[in-house]
Amino acid sequence: MPLPLLLLAALVLALPLAWARERPQPVLVLLLAELTAATAIGLRPQQAWPLLPAAALVLTHLTATRDHRDGLVAMGATLVVGEVPWTAALVREGGWGRLLVPGFLGLQILLAVGIVAAWLAGTSVRQQRQYAEALRAHEAARAVTDERLRIARELHDMVAHGIGVIAIQAGAGHRVLRTSPDGAESALRTIEDSSRRTLRELRGMLDILRSADATADTPPRADALAGLGELDHLTATTRAAGVEVDVRWRGVRDALPSTIDHAAFRIVQESVTNVVRHAGTARCHVTIDQSPDALAIEITDDGRGAPGAGGGGHGISGMRERVALLDGRFSAGPRPGGGFRVHASLPLTGAAR
């Protein structure tokens, strides 16, 4: 065959490769049909062999991007079409004795190994892609779970303190309604203040949740998070509920990262709420010790202790989760001499501002 005509034929046979990325199955079928037709019209294997590497590449792409069963079918078809026509051509030229020639057997084995290798390469790529997709799905599911836990912690901490104070003040107001109108009025003012503040915090949380930017990767704005600057109001409402909070500051008083500041306040708030609800005492002590490397928080009382001292209950578990997310240390349990102690240490090195 003249060289120009051979080049033209090669170009025509290679045209289907342009669509191999989008339609690998039809392209592979066409390449195998071309290979079969080439041997049928009498072309020698040495003249038609470039079709086999092209078919192997398409097989790899098909196996990598399609279902496992499709890849197996394509590999089987490629093996059959790659082996049978060439075997038939050799038998036609030299009889069945040609099949026993060592060189022919070695060539057929090499051809089969090449096709299987192409299929294995595609299978490996497909498995890696599936693993990456499964990993992304797992990370997305974990992010959703973490976000749900974060929201649950925030809602618990917002509501537990406010509703606890309201319940205590409502009971106190009911008891003194007739004997001490001034005491009842004071209790009602505390109830009003606590309810308004709780509603304001809930409204702020709902605004964050409605925002398109409120995802697991974008935490709430720093100005939407309560911090240790709210301790004065916390101690005032707790005092109105019948428990005096003694706050002591030690170490430096530098500005804290918003995440640390918010977590520290929620830990103090939850601990003080537990004292009001469970301890049966009129006083608790809060110690905040800030060093350049860490912020230590300790809340103690001399009451009868809190339920779930071993870690049960949403309040204790929520505090433990907050501290764990910040790579800190947390402990909570009864004191040897009576009462209850909560201690948290939050590292400041590397904390996000």
HELIX and SHEET records of a PDB file:
HELIX    1   1 LEU A    3  ALA A   14  1                                  12    
HELIX    2   2 LEU A   15  TRP A   19  5                                   5    
HELIX    3   3 PRO A   24  ALA A   40  1                                  17    
HELIX    4   4 PRO A   45  ALA A   48  1                                   4    
HELIX    5   5 LEU A   51  THR A   65  1                                  15    
HELIX    6   6 HIS A   68  GLY A   94  1                                  27    
HELIX    7   7 TRP A   96  LEU A  100  5                                   5    
HELIX    8   8 PRO A  102  VAL A  176  1                                  75    
HELIX    9   9 PRO A  181  ARG A  210  1                                  30    
HELIX   10  10 ALA A  222  ALA A  224  5                                   3    
HELIX   11  11 LEU A  228  GLU A  230  5                                   3    
HELIX   12  12 LEU A  231  ALA A  240  1                                  10    
HELIX   13  13 SER A  258  ASN A  274  1                                  17    
HELIX   14  14 VAL A  275  ALA A  279  3                                   5    
HELIX   15  15 HIS A  314  LEU A  325  1                                  12    
SHEET    1   A 5 GLU A 244  GLY A 251  0                                        
SHEET    2   A 5 ARG A 283  GLN A 290  1                                        
SHEET    3   A 5 ALA A 294  ASP A 301 -1                                        
SHEET    4   A 5 PHE A 340  PRO A 347 -1                                        
SHEET    5   A 5 ARG A 329  PRO A 334 -1                                        
END                                                                             
